[in-house]
Amino acid sequence: EIVMTQSPATLSVSPGERATLSCRASQSVSSNLAWYQQKPGQTPRLLIYGASTRATGIPARFSGSGSGTDFTLTISSLQSEDFAVYYCQQYNNWPPLTFGGGTKVEIK
Amino acid sequence: QVQVVESGGGVVQPGGSLRLSCAASGFIFSSYGMHWVRQAPGKGLEWVAFIRYDGSNKYYADSVRGRFTISRDNSKNTLYLQMNTLGAEDSSVYYCAKDPGGNNPNWFDPWGQGTLVTVSS
């Protein structure tokens, strides 16, 4: 099973600042990585797939990068609606499909 | 628009059974793989099961294999999750999610609103 590790667990950022979230896989997942956003009380929403392709309707301030074992989600200028928990997920080796533990982006 | 809506959650006693349903609309259901993903209260996301577009192959997380069965009825555009021998560790919100492909699992999009399963005496 591929273990996905996200860091930091919590990220405190001021509105308008850049946020950089990290996701590391226990072995290579190539570019088979997705990112999701989950706001409190809401369902997860796909942000990025293929490590760097934005899903339909996702603003350009969200970008994904990386391949192999190290991945980054960057939010270039945080808006109030971006404060949420973010999860990465690998789909290279399955079963199982595995998620990281999440990074909570909170207001500084 | 593409939409999936879960139902069937509730309170069940330990050792009991429950069947979840997921009604799909806005896409050709019979062409896509489908997933169940769960989230315990205050916890992260855990993939549960995947079924291919035609039901020919099914994959499970170790934590549920042998107790849960994923199935689909393409004539009714509906996905199911039969859950048996439930334990407290199965208490979660269960999400249905569409896969972008038909054969092998990928990512999840969209997700349903979820249905809460609580295992308690």
gemmi code that builds the backbone of each chain (N, CA, C; Angstrom):
import gemmi

chains = {
    "A": [
        ("GLU", (0.831, -1.196, 0.000), (0.000, 0.000, 0.000), (0.871, 1.254, 0.000)),
        ("ILE", (0.511, 2.201, -0.854), (1.258, 3.462, -0.902), (0.735, 4.397, 0.182)),
        ("VAL", (1.631, 4.873, 1.012), (1.271, 5.800, 2.085), (1.527, 7.219, 1.602)),
        ("MET", (0.511, 8.060, 1.755), (0.604, 9.456, 1.360), (0.722, 10.311, 2.620)),
        ("THR", (1.727, 11.167, 2.666), (1.968, 11.996, 3.841), (1.892, 13.463, 3.455)),
        ("GLN", (1.005, 14.186, 4.106), (0.844, 15.617, 3.806), (1.457, 16.458, 4.920)),
        ("SER", (2.036, 17.573, 4.511), (2.586, 18.512, 5.481), (2.416, 19.940, 4.995)),
        ("PRO", (2.293, 20.892, 5.939), (2.086, 20.633, 7.363), (0.664, 20.165, 7.629)),
        ("ALA", (0.377, 19.781, 8.841), (-0.986, 19.392, 9.186), (-1.904, 20.607, 9.179)),
        ("THR", (-1.384, 21.725, 9.646), (-2.119, 22.988, 9.652), (-1.217, 24.087, 9.126)),
        ("LEU", (-1.789, 24.938, 8.291), (-1.056, 26.047, 7.686), (-1.834, 27.329, 7.960)),
        ("SER", (-1.207, 28.249, 8.639), (-1.864, 29.527, 8.941), (-1.375, 30.573, 7.951)),
        ("VAL", (-2.315, 31.138, 7.220), (-1.979, 32.057, 6.135), (-2.922, 33.261, 6.173)),
        ("SER", (-2.397, 34.419, 5.850), (-3.232, 35.615, 5.769), (-3.862, 35.701, 4.390)),
        ("PRO", (-5.066, 36.238, 4.293), (-5.688, 36.440, 2.971), (-4.761, 37.228, 2.059)),
        ("GLY", (-4.677, 36.782, 0.811), (-3.821, 37.435, -0.167), (-2.426, 36.842, -0.240)),
        ("GLU", (-2.044, 36.070, 0.761), (-0.732, 35.443, 0.746), (-0.768, 34.132, -0.037)),
        ("ARG", (0.436, 33.628, -0.308), (0.581, 32.353, -1.008), (0.599, 31.213, 0.000)),
        ("ALA", (-0.031, 30.109, -0.377), (-0.006, 28.903, 0.459), (0.630, 27.774, -0.343)),
        ("THR", (1.539, 27.064, 0.294), (2.209, 25.938, -0.349), (2.013, 24.695, 0.501)),
        ("LEU", (1.338, 23.701, -0.085), (1.015, 22.468, 0.615), (1.820, 21.337, -0.016)),
        ("SER", (2.292, 20.434, 0.825), (3.139, 19.347, 0.361), (2.462, 17.999, 0.530)),
        ("CYS", (2.751, 17.091, -0.397), (2.243, 15.724, -0.354), (3.375, 14.809, -0.815)),
        ("ARG", (3.680, 13.808, -0.016), (4.770, 12.884, -0.353), (4.249, 11.457, -0.362)),
        ("ALA", (4.627, 10.704, -1.389), (4.243, 9.303, -1.516), (5.374, 8.396, -1.057)),
        ("SER", (5.006, 7.252, -0.473), (6.020, 6.314, 0.040), (6.773, 5.606, -1.081)),
        ("GLN", (6.230, 5.649, -2.284), (6.936, 5.196, -3.484), (6.365, 5.946, -4.660)),
        ("SER", (7.030, 5.856, -5.785), (6.618, 6.668, -6.925), (5.182, 6.384, -7.362)),
        ("VAL", (4.440, 7.476, -7.609), (3.097, 7.364, -8.166), (3.043, 8.042, -9.536)),
        ("SER", (4.229, 8.267, -10.121), (4.308, 8.954, -11.408), (3.597, 10.309, -11.281)),
        ("SER", (2.691, 10.604, -12.194), (1.903, 11.846, -12.072), (0.453, 11.549, -11.727)),
        ("ASN", (0.214, 10.363, -11.195), (-1.147, 9.916, -10.898), (-1.578, 10.370, -9.515)),
        ("LEU", (-1.746, 11.679, -9.408), (-2.073, 12.300, -8.131), (-3.148, 13.354, -8.317)),
        ("ALA", (-4.085, 13.366, -7.377), (-5.170, 14.350, -7.386), (-5.187, 15.121, -6.063)),
        ("TRP", (-5.746, 16.317, -6.127), (-5.945, 17.154, -4.939), (-7.425, 17.493, -4.820)),
        ("TYR", (-7.895, 17.543, -3.565), (-9.283, 17.873, -3.259), (-9.323, 18.951, -2.182)),
        ("GLN", (-10.397, 19.718, -2.228), (-10.675, 20.721, -1.215), (-11.955, 20.322, -0.494)),
        ("GLN", (-11.940, 20.405, 0.834), (-13.158, 20.145, 1.586), (-13.366, 21.254, 2.616)),
        ("LYS", (-14.450, 21.983, 2.438), (-14.826, 23.007, 3.396), (-15.672, 22.389, 4.496)),
        ("PRO", (-15.711, 23.011, 5.681), (-16.468, 22.429, 6.796), (-17.915, 22.146, 6.417)),
        ("GLY", (-18.343, 20.922, 6.698), (-19.720, 20.534, 6.442), (-20.054, 20.309, 4.985)),
        ("GLN", (-19.035, 20.353, 4.121), (-19.290, 20.180, 2.690), (-18.609, 18.913, 2.156)),
        ("THR", (-18.983, 18.567, 0.973), (-18.424, 17.410, 0.305), (-17.088, 17.783, -0.330)),
        ("PRO", (-16.146, 16.845, -0.456), (-14.888, 17.166, -1.139), (-15.117, 17.565, -2.599)),
        ("ARG", (-14.228, 18.426, -3.084), (-14.296, 18.899, -4.462), (-12.947, 18.675, -5.121)),
        ("LEU", (-12.974, 18.122, -6.335), (-11.746, 17.899, -7.079), (-11.153, 19.225, -7.515)),
        ("LEU", (-9.857, 19.412, -7.248), (-9.146, 20.603, -7.704), (-8.214, 20.283, -8.866)),
        ("ILE", (-7.410, 19.259, -8.696), (-6.306, 18.951, -9.598), (-6.270, 17.449, -9.837)),
        ("TYR", (-5.975, 17.033, -11.067), (-5.692, 15.638, -11.352), (-4.474, 15.577, -12.270)),
        ("GLY", (-3.897, 14.402, -12.388), (-2.675, 14.297, -13.181), (-1.559, 15.163, -12.638)),
        ("ALA", (-1.599, 15.419, -11.338), (-0.614, 16.212, -10.599), (-0.676, 17.710, -10.883)),
        ("SER", (-1.112, 18.097, -12.097), (-1.015, 19.521, -12.439), (-2.163, 20.057, -13.283)),
        ("THR", (-3.132, 19.246, -13.620), (-4.250, 19.686, -14.459), (-5.413, 20.143, -13.591)),
        ("ARG", (-5.789, 21.395, -13.757), (-6.930, 21.893, -12.983), (-8.233, 21.284, -13.481)),
        ("ALA", (-9.095, 20.927, -12.531), (-10.418, 20.424, -12.887), (-11.278, 21.569, -13.425)),
        ("THR", (-12.359, 21.216, -14.063), (-13.254, 22.203, -14.647), (-13.753, 23.190, -13.593)),
        ("GLY", (-13.621, 24.467, -13.886), (-14.151, 25.496, -13.015), (-13.250, 25.902, -11.865)),
        ("ILE", (-12.087, 25.304, -11.773), (-11.176, 25.637, -10.681), (-10.366, 26.877, -11.050)),
        ("PRO", (-10.323, 27.871, -10.167), (-9.612, 29.112, -10.491), (-8.112, 28.900, -10.714)),
        ("ALA", (-7.551, 29.779, -11.513), (-6.140, 29.662, -11.889), (-5.183, 29.871, -10.715)),
        ("ARG", (-5.674, 30.410, -9.606), (-4.780, 30.602, -8.457), (-4.374, 29.262, -7.817)),
        ("PHE", (-5.085, 28.193, -8.183), (-4.709, 26.861, -7.724), (-3.798, 26.211, -8.771)),
        ("SER", (-2.643, 25.736, -8.329), (-1.767, 25.036, -9.253), (-1.116, 23.846, -8.544)),
        ("GLY", (-0.889, 22.806, -9.321), (-0.258, 21.614, -8.801), (1.024, 21.314, -9.546)),
        ("SER", (1.979, 20.738, -8.835), (3.248, 20.386, -9.477), (3.817, 19.141, -8.809)),
        ("GLY", (4.832, 18.581, -9.467), (5.522, 17.426, -8.929), (5.279, 16.168, -9.721)),
        ("SER", (6.086, 15.165, -9.440), (5.935, 13.838, -10.025), (6.795, 12.883, -9.208)),
        ("GLY", (6.509, 11.607, -9.344), (7.268, 10.636, -8.579), (6.750, 10.526, -7.156)),
        ("THR", (7.479, 11.086, -6.215), (7.068, 10.985, -4.808), (6.749, 12.323, -4.146)),
        ("ASP", (7.099, 13.425, -4.767), (6.921, 14.731, -4.124), (6.040, 15.656, -4.951)),
        ("PHE", (5.008, 16.175, -4.300), (4.004, 16.978, -4.972), (3.692, 18.225, -4.147)),
        ("THR", (3.259, 19.261, -4.857), (2.928, 20.524, -4.209), (1.638, 21.080, -4.780)),
        ("LEU", (0.790, 21.562, -3.881), (-0.374, 22.357, -4.274), (-0.095, 23.777, -3.820)),
        ("THR", (-0.189, 24.704, -4.757), (0.047, 26.108, -4.447), (-1.224, 26.903, -4.686)),
        ("ILE", (-1.562, 27.724, -3.709), (-2.659, 28.678, -3.869), (-1.992, 30.043, -3.874)),
        ("SER", (-2.038, 30.715, -5.031), (-1.156, 31.865, -5.227), (-1.524, 33.054, -4.360)),
        ("SER", (-2.809, 33.296, -4.170), (-3.262, 34.428, -3.363), (-4.551, 34.008, -2.680)),
        ("LEU", (-4.439, 33.674, -1.410), (-5.564, 33.069, -0.713), (-6.767, 33.993, -0.613)),
        ("GLN", (-7.903, 33.474, -1.008), (-9.172, 34.159, -0.843), (-9.896, 33.580, 0.364)),
        ("SER", (-10.886, 34.295, 0.859), (-11.584, 33.852, 2.066), (-12.214, 32.476, 1.868)),
        ("GLU", (-12.645, 32.195, 0.647), (-13.315, 30.913, 0.382), (-12.343, 29.743, 0.262)),
        ("ASP", (-11.049, 30.013, 0.325), (-10.048, 28.952, 0.180), (-9.666, 28.307, 1.495)),
        ("PHE", (-10.134, 28.864, 2.603), (-9.798, 28.277, 3.896), (-10.610, 26.999, 4.068)),
        ("ALA", (-9.865, 25.883, 4.130), (-10.487, 24.565, 4.034), (-9.420, 23.509, 4.350)),
        ("VAL", (-9.818, 22.249, 4.249), (-8.863, 21.143, 4.353), (-8.599, 20.620, 2.938)),
        ("TYR", (-7.340, 20.346, 2.666), (-6.926, 19.871, 1.357), (-6.330, 18.471, 1.482)),
        ("TYR", (-6.746, 17.585, 0.583), (-6.273, 16.207, 0.575), (-5.617, 15.878, -0.761)),
        ("CYS", (-4.547, 15.098, -0.706), (-4.001, 14.518, -1.925), (-4.405, 13.045, -1.976)),
        ("GLN", (-4.400, 12.480, -3.175), (-4.819, 11.091, -3.389), (-4.042, 10.510, -4.555)),
        ("GLN", (-3.508, 9.310, -4.372), (-2.791, 8.665, -5.475), (-3.669, 7.606, -6.128)),
        ("TYR", (-3.515, 7.452, -7.436), (-4.251, 6.420, -8.158), (-3.319, 5.648, -9.088)),
        ("ASN", (-2.060, 5.582, -8.704), (-1.088, 4.855, -9.528), (-1.055, 3.368, -9.189)),
        ("ASN", (-1.043, 3.061, -7.907), (-0.998, 1.674, -7.442), (-2.255, 1.388, -6.634)),
        ("TRP", (-2.984, 0.383, -7.099), (-4.267, 0.079, -6.440), (-4.589, -1.381, -6.633)),
        ("PRO", (-5.496, -1.952, -5.830), (-6.018, -1.309, -4.617), (-4.977, -1.335, -3.513)),
        ("PRO", (-5.108, -0.454, -2.531), (-6.155, 0.546, -2.438), (-5.745, 1.886, -3.057)),
        ("LEU", (-6.711, 2.691, -3.394), (-6.480, 4.101, -3.625), (-6.253, 4.720, -2.255)),
        ("THR", (-5.296, 5.626, -2.132), (-4.976, 6.153, -0.814), (-4.914, 7.676, -0.802)),
        ("PHE", (-5.328, 8.221, 0.332), (-5.326, 9.661, 0.563), (-4.257, 10.035, 1.581)),
        ("GLY", (-3.816, 11.276, 1.501), (-3.034, 11.837, 2.579), (-3.956, 12.217, 3.727)),
        ("GLY", (-3.348, 12.551, 4.856), (-4.129, 12.862, 6.048), (-4.766, 14.242, 6.038)),
        ("GLY", (-4.382, 15.062, 5.067), (-4.996, 16.378, 4.941), (-4.150, 17.499, 5.516)),
        ("THR", (-4.277, 18.669, 4.927), (-3.701, 19.909, 5.450), (-4.828, 20.912, 5.630)),
        ("LYS", (-4.949, 21.421, 6.840), (-5.958, 22.443, 7.110), (-5.340, 23.812, 6.889)),
        ("VAL", (-5.937, 24.594, 6.012), (-5.482, 25.964, 5.767), (-6.394, 26.890, 6.544)),
        ("GLU", (-5.827, 27.565, 7.520), (-6.626, 28.422, 8.377), (-6.167, 29.873, 8.283)),
        ("ILE", (-7.053, 30.750, 8.708), (-6.762, 32.180, 8.657), (-5.771, 32.548, 9.753)),
        ("LYS", (-4.719, 33.260, 9.339), (-3.713, 33.713, 10.292), (-4.170, 34.975, 10.999)),
    ],
    "B": [
        ("GLN", (-26.869, 18.516, -15.053), (-25.469, 18.438, -14.673), (-25.201, 17.070, -14.057)),
        ("VAL", (-23.914, 16.704, -14.042), (-23.514, 15.424, -13.467), (-23.795, 15.451, -11.963)),
        ("GLN", (-24.496, 14.452, -11.503), (-24.893, 14.444, -10.100), (-25.009, 13.015, -9.587)),
        ("VAL", (-24.600, 12.825, -8.333), (-24.805, 11.551, -7.656), (-25.391, 11.852, -6.292)),
        ("VAL", (-26.395, 11.075, -5.903), (-27.112, 11.326, -4.660), (-27.229, 10.025, -3.877)),
        ("GLU", (-26.652, 10.029, -2.672), (-26.665, 8.835, -1.835), (-27.905, 8.788, -0.958)),
        ("SER", (-28.249, 7.580, -0.556), (-29.328, 7.383, 0.399), (-29.106, 6.059, 1.114)),
        ("GLY", (-29.862, 5.856, 2.184), (-29.815, 4.569, 2.867), (-29.072, 4.546, 4.183)),
        ("GLY", (-28.447, 5.653, 4.548), (-27.726, 5.684, 5.810), (-28.671, 5.660, 7.003)),
        ("GLY", (-28.103, 5.465, 8.179), (-28.914, 5.450, 9.384), (-28.153, 4.840, 10.536)),
        ("VAL", (-28.878, 4.528, 11.599), (-28.286, 3.917, 12.779), (-28.521, 2.416, 12.721)),
        ("VAL", (-27.471, 1.656, 12.954), (-27.564, 0.196, 12.903), (-26.780, -0.362, 14.084)),
        ("GLN", (-27.223, -1.472, 14.597), (-26.542, -2.100, 15.726), (-25.271, -2.812, 15.266)),
        ("PRO", (-24.297, -2.934, 16.153), (-23.092, -3.704, 15.810), (-23.462, -5.104, 15.347)),
        ("GLY", (-22.803, -5.525, 14.278), (-23.096, -6.825, 13.681), (-24.207, -6.785, 12.660)),
        ("GLY", (-24.854, -5.650, 12.537), (-25.979, -5.528, 11.618), (-25.562, -5.231, 10.186)),
        ("SER", (-26.561, -5.036, 9.343), (-26.340, -4.798, 7.917), (-27.088, -3.556, 7.471)),
        ("LEU", (-26.618, -3.003, 6.363), (-27.250, -1.819, 5.778), (-26.895, -1.798, 4.305)),
        ("ARG", (-27.808, -1.306, 3.483), (-27.501, -1.148, 2.068), (-27.647, 0.314, 1.688)),
        ("LEU", (-26.579, 0.855, 1.136), (-26.577, 2.220, 0.638), (-26.866, 2.214, -0.861)),
        ("SER", (-27.508, 3.276, -1.319), (-27.765, 3.462, -2.743), (-27.214, 4.800, -3.187)),
        ("CYS", (-26.932, 4.887, -4.473), (-26.434, 6.130, -5.057), (-27.090, 6.276, -6.427)),
        ("ALA", (-27.933, 7.275, -6.567), (-28.624, 7.531, -7.822), (-27.819, 8.518, -8.652)),
        ("ALA", (-27.538, 8.127, -9.879), (-26.715, 8.947, -10.764), (-27.568, 9.591, -11.851)),
        ("SER", (-27.184, 10.795, -12.250), (-27.882, 11.490, -13.326), (-26.932, 12.444, -14.020)),
        ("GLY", (-27.297, 12.822, -15.231), (-26.514, 13.810, -15.962), (-25.345, 13.245, -16.745)),
        ("PHE", (-25.169, 11.926, -16.739), (-24.106, 11.293, -17.517), (-24.528, 9.866, -17.846)),
        ("ILE", (-23.786, 9.244, -18.768), (-24.093, 7.875, -19.171), (-23.506, 6.941, -18.113)),
        ("PHE", (-24.328, 6.608, -17.146), (-23.874, 5.854, -15.969), (-23.164, 4.562, -16.376)),
        ("SER", (-23.678, 3.875, -17.359), (-23.151, 2.567, -17.751), (-21.766, 2.639, -18.385)),
        ("SER", (-21.232, 3.823, -18.579), (-19.917, 3.982, -19.194), (-18.800, 4.270, -18.197)),
        ("TYR", (-19.148, 4.461, -16.944), (-18.160, 4.929, -15.965), (-18.043, 4.035, -14.751)),
        ("GLY", (-16.795, 3.929, -14.264), (-16.573, 3.293, -12.986), (-17.099, 4.177, -11.868)),
        ("MET", (-17.378, 3.544, -10.728), (-17.930, 4.272, -9.593), (-17.258, 3.825, -8.304)),
        ("HIS", (-17.211, 4.747, -7.357), (-16.539, 4.494, -6.085), (-17.456, 4.755, -4.900)),
        ("TRP", (-17.081, 4.149, -3.779), (-17.542, 4.552, -2.456), (-16.302, 4.985, -1.655)),
        ("VAL", (-16.444, 6.120, -0.982), (-15.394, 6.668, -0.130), (-16.063, 7.044, 1.191)),
        ("ARG", (-15.380, 6.866, 2.297), (-16.000, 7.203, 3.578), (-15.104, 8.129, 4.394)),
        ("GLN", (-15.759, 8.770, 5.360), (-15.060, 9.720, 6.230), (-15.663, 9.634, 7.618)),
        ("ALA", (-14.884, 9.120, 8.562), (-15.326, 9.077, 9.950), (-15.418, 10.501, 10.495)),
        ("PRO", (-16.273, 10.728, 11.473), (-16.452, 12.091, 12.013), (-15.130, 12.714, 12.442)),
        ("GLY", (-14.826, 13.876, 11.888), (-13.608, 14.588, 12.246), (-12.328, 14.000, 11.701)),
        ("LYS", (-12.447, 13.008, 10.823), (-11.260, 12.315, 10.296), (-11.081, 12.564, 8.807)),
        ("GLY", (-10.076, 11.900, 8.247), (-9.782, 12.055, 6.826), (-10.604, 11.123, 5.960)),
        ("LEU", (-10.227, 11.082, 4.685), (-10.954, 10.312, 3.686), (-10.364, 8.926, 3.528)),
        ("GLU", (-11.229, 7.930, 3.353), (-10.796, 6.545, 3.147), (-11.568, 5.958, 1.970)),
        ("TRP", (-10.843, 5.525, 0.954), (-11.473, 4.840, -0.166), (-11.997, 3.484, 0.293)),
        ("VAL", (-13.185, 3.112, -0.161), (-13.824, 1.877, 0.283), (-13.872, 0.834, -0.831)),
        ("ALA", (-14.383, 1.233, -2.002), (-14.582, 0.244, -3.059), (-14.746, 0.922, -4.404)),
        ("PHE", (-14.464, 0.160, -5.462), (-14.611, 0.613, -6.847), (-15.236, -0.507, -7.656)),
        ("ILE", (-16.070, -0.127, -8.617), (-16.655, -1.099, -9.534), (-16.508, -0.574, -10.951)),
        ("ARG", (-16.131, -1.449, -11.857), (-15.978, -1.061, -13.251), (-17.321, -0.731, -13.881)),
        ("TYR", (-17.281, -0.140, -15.063), (-18.475, 0.376, -15.711), (-19.543, -0.694, -15.913)),
        ("ASP", (-19.081, -1.919, -16.140), (-20.038, -2.987, -16.432), (-20.186, -3.958, -15.263)),
        ("GLY", (-19.573, -3.629, -14.143), (-19.669, -4.489, -12.970), (-18.778, -5.708, -13.016)),
        ("SER", (-17.917, -5.806, -14.029), (-17.132, -7.024, -14.219), (-16.017, -7.184, -13.198)),
        ("ASN", (-15.531, -6.090, -12.677), (-14.474, -6.151, -11.664), (-14.781, -5.206, -10.524)),
        ("LYS", (-14.440, -5.654, -9.335), (-14.680, -4.876, -8.125), (-13.431, -4.921, -7.259)),
        ("TYR", (-13.125, -3.815, -6.614), (-11.957, -3.738, -5.756), (-12.371, -3.139, -4.421)),
        ("TYR", (-11.705, -3.614, -3.359), (-12.094, -3.209, -2.008), (-10.876, -2.834, -1.175)),
        ("ALA", (-11.113, -1.973, -0.202), (-10.119, -1.731, 0.842), (-10.060, -2.963, 1.742)),
        ("ASP", (-8.883, -3.227, 2.287), (-8.729, -4.379, 3.175), (-9.690, -4.321, 4.350)),
        ("SER", (-9.980, -3.116, 4.820), (-10.809, -2.938, 6.016), (-12.247, -3.386, 5.816)),
        ("VAL", (-12.674, -3.532, 4.562), (-14.072, -3.893, 4.303), (-14.214, -5.162, 3.463)),
        ("ARG", (-13.106, -5.639, 2.901), (-13.193, -6.819, 2.024), (-13.775, -7.996, 2.794)),
        ("GLY", (-14.735, -8.669, 2.171), (-15.398, -9.808, 2.812), (-16.639, -9.430, 3.595)),
        ("ARG", (-16.794, -8.147, 3.891), (-17.985, -7.679, 4.618), (-18.865, -6.781, 3.755)),
        ("PHE", (-18.245, -6.004, 2.875), (-18.986, -5.070, 2.029), (-18.990, -5.597, 0.594)),
        ("THR", (-20.072, -5.296, -0.118), (-20.170, -5.655, -1.534), (-20.668, -4.455, -2.319)),
        ("ILE", (-19.887, -4.063, -3.314), (-20.296, -2.994, -4.216), (-20.974, -3.629, -5.425)),
        ("SER", (-22.028, -2.991, -5.900), (-22.719, -3.496, -7.074), (-23.379, -2.328, -7.786)),
        ("ARG", (-23.890, -2.580, -8.970), (-24.555, -1.531, -9.730), (-25.660, -2.137, -10.582)),
        ("ASP", (-26.651, -1.303, -10.870), (-27.728, -1.664, -11.793), (-27.739, -0.581, -12.857)),
        ("ASN", (-27.150, -0.870, -13.986), (-27.041, 0.141, -15.038), (-28.394, 0.482, -15.660)),
        ("SER", (-29.358, -0.394, -15.518), (-30.685, -0.097, -16.051), (-31.417, 0.925, -15.173)),
        ("LYS", (-30.963, 1.052, -13.926), (-31.562, 1.994, -12.991), (-30.637, 3.160, -12.650)),
        ("ASN", (-29.476, 3.214, -13.276), (-28.489, 4.277, -13.005), (-28.189, 4.374, -11.504)),
        ("THR", (-28.016, 3.239, -10.884), (-27.868, 3.217, -9.441), (-26.688, 2.342, -9.009)),
        ("LEU", (-25.942, 2.854, -8.055), (-24.820, 2.162, -7.425), (-25.252, 1.752, -6.019)),
        ("TYR", (-24.722, 0.635, -5.557), (-25.078, 0.136, -4.232), (-23.837, -0.213, -3.417)),
        ("LEU", (-24.024, -0.214, -2.100), (-23.010, -0.754, -1.208), (-23.748, -1.543, -0.126)),
        ("GLN", (-23.612, -2.863, -0.190), (-24.173, -3.726, 0.831), (-23.132, -3.881, 1.929)),
        ("MET", (-23.499, -3.515, 3.140), (-22.567, -3.539, 4.259), (-23.070, -4.531, 5.305)),
        ("ASN", (-22.264, -5.539, 5.578), (-22.619, -6.563, 6.570), (-21.623, -6.576, 7.714)),
        ("THR", (-22.019, -7.198, 8.805), (-21.157, -7.335, 9.991), (-20.538, -5.986, 10.364)),
        ("LEU", (-21.373, -5.019, 10.511), (-20.900, -3.662, 10.782), (-20.368, -3.529, 12.195)),
        ("GLY", (-19.297, -2.746, 12.311), (-18.708, -2.442, 13.609), (-18.612, -0.940, 13.805)),
        ("ALA", (-18.266, -0.539, 15.013), (-18.181, 0.886, 15.327), (-17.218, 1.608, 14.399)),
        ("GLU", (-16.199, 0.895, 13.954), (-15.189, 1.497, 13.070), (-15.741, 1.818, 11.686)),
        ("ASP", (-16.917, 1.351, 11.386), (-17.550, 1.634, 10.094), (-18.429, 2.887, 10.142)),
        ("SER", (-18.580, 3.469, 11.304), (-19.377, 4.693, 11.433), (-18.696, 5.822, 10.676)),
        ("SER", (-19.359, 6.339, 9.673), (-18.768, 7.342, 8.796), (-19.848, 7.971, 7.926)),
        ("VAL", (-19.481, 9.057, 7.285), (-20.251, 9.529, 6.149), (-19.733, 8.766, 4.939)),
        ("TYR", (-20.652, 8.190, 4.182), (-20.282, 7.425, 2.991), (-20.641, 8.252, 1.757)),
        ("TYR", (-19.618, 8.473, 0.935), (-19.783, 9.236, -0.291), (-19.731, 8.303, -1.500)),
        ("CYS", (-20.586, 8.568, -2.435), (-20.535, 7.957, -3.757), (-19.791, 8.944, -4.656)),
        ("ALA", (-18.960, 8.436, -5.547), (-18.219, 9.330, -6.436), (-18.028, 8.674, -7.795)),
        ("LYS", (-18.080, 9.491, -8.800), (-17.884, 9.032, -10.184), (-16.396, 9.042, -10.525)),
        ("ASP", (-15.977, 8.030, -11.273), (-14.622, 7.965, -11.815), (-14.627, 8.571, -13.222)),
        ("PRO", (-13.521, 9.173, -13.664), (-13.512, 9.731, -15.017), (-13.424, 8.670, -16.103)),
        ("GLY", (-13.055, 7.448, -15.750), (-12.933, 6.378, -16.725), (-13.883, 5.233, -16.425)),
        ("GLY", (-13.705, 4.161, -17.197), (-14.613, 3.042, -17.026), (-13.998, 1.797, -16.429)),
        ("ASN", (-12.699, 1.607, -16.698), (-12.080, 0.328, -16.355), (-11.253, 0.333, -15.078)),
        ("ASN", (-10.345, 1.277, -14.970), (-9.432, 1.315, -13.825), (-9.693, 2.552, -12.982)),
        ("PRO", (-9.502, 2.427, -11.665), (-9.807, 3.569, -10.798), (-8.829, 4.720, -10.971)),
        ("ASN", (-9.375, 5.924, -10.885), (-8.577, 7.143, -11.002), (-8.922, 8.076, -9.832)),
        ("TRP", (-9.415, 9.246, -10.181), (-9.817, 10.198, -9.160), (-11.340, 10.220, -9.049)),
        ("PHE", (-11.811, 11.094, -8.149), (-13.233, 11.117, -7.826), (-13.831, 12.494, -8.196)),
        ("ASP", (-14.820, 12.462, -9.085), (-15.447, 13.704, -9.482), (-16.674, 13.472, -10.328)),
        ("PRO", (-17.861, 13.888, -9.850), (-18.078, 14.581, -8.590), (-18.328, 13.610, -7.440)),
        ("TRP", (-18.516, 14.190, -6.262), (-18.895, 13.448, -5.071), (-20.354, 13.767, -4.745)),
        ("GLY", (-21.021, 12.822, -4.119), (-22.344, 13.101, -3.623), (-22.272, 13.871, -2.309)),
        ("GLN", (-23.414, 14.136, -1.749), (-23.464, 14.889, -0.496), (-23.180, 14.004, 0.718)),
        ("GLY", (-23.192, 12.693, 0.505), (-22.874, 11.762, 1.569), (-24.091, 11.309, 2.344)),
        ("THR", (-23.979, 10.120, 2.926), (-25.021, 9.592, 3.787), (-24.346, 9.029, 5.040)),
        ("LEU", (-24.879, 9.378, 6.190), (-24.244, 9.043, 7.462), (-24.676, 7.671, 7.947)),
        ("VAL", (-23.691, 6.853, 8.267), (-23.917, 5.543, 8.869), (-23.357, 5.576, 10.283)),
        ("THR", (-24.199, 5.255, 11.235), (-23.777, 5.205, 12.631), (-24.025, 3.804, 13.163)),
        ("VAL", (-22.967, 3.180, 13.632), (-23.072, 1.834, 14.199), (-23.027, 1.965, 15.718)),
        ("SER", (-24.153, 1.680, 16.340), (-24.240, 1.877, 17.789), (-25.370, 1.038, 18.367)),
        ("SER", (-25.161, 0.577, 19.572), (-26.209, -0.189, 20.255), (-27.105, 0.748, 21.085)),
    ],
}
model = gemmi.Model(1)
for chain_id, residues in chains.items():
    chain = gemmi.Chain(chain_id)
    for i, (resn, *xyz) in enumerate(residues, 1):
        res = gemmi.Residue()
        res.name, res.seqid = resn, gemmi.SeqId(i, " ")
        for name, pos in zip(("N", "CA", "C"), xyz):
            atom = gemmi.Atom()
            atom.name, atom.element = name, gemmi.Element(name[0])
            atom.pos, atom.b_iso = gemmi.Position(*pos), 0.0
            res.add_atom(atom)
        chain.add_residue(res)
    model.add_chain(chain)
structure = gemmi.Structure()
structure.add_model(model)
structure.setup_entities()
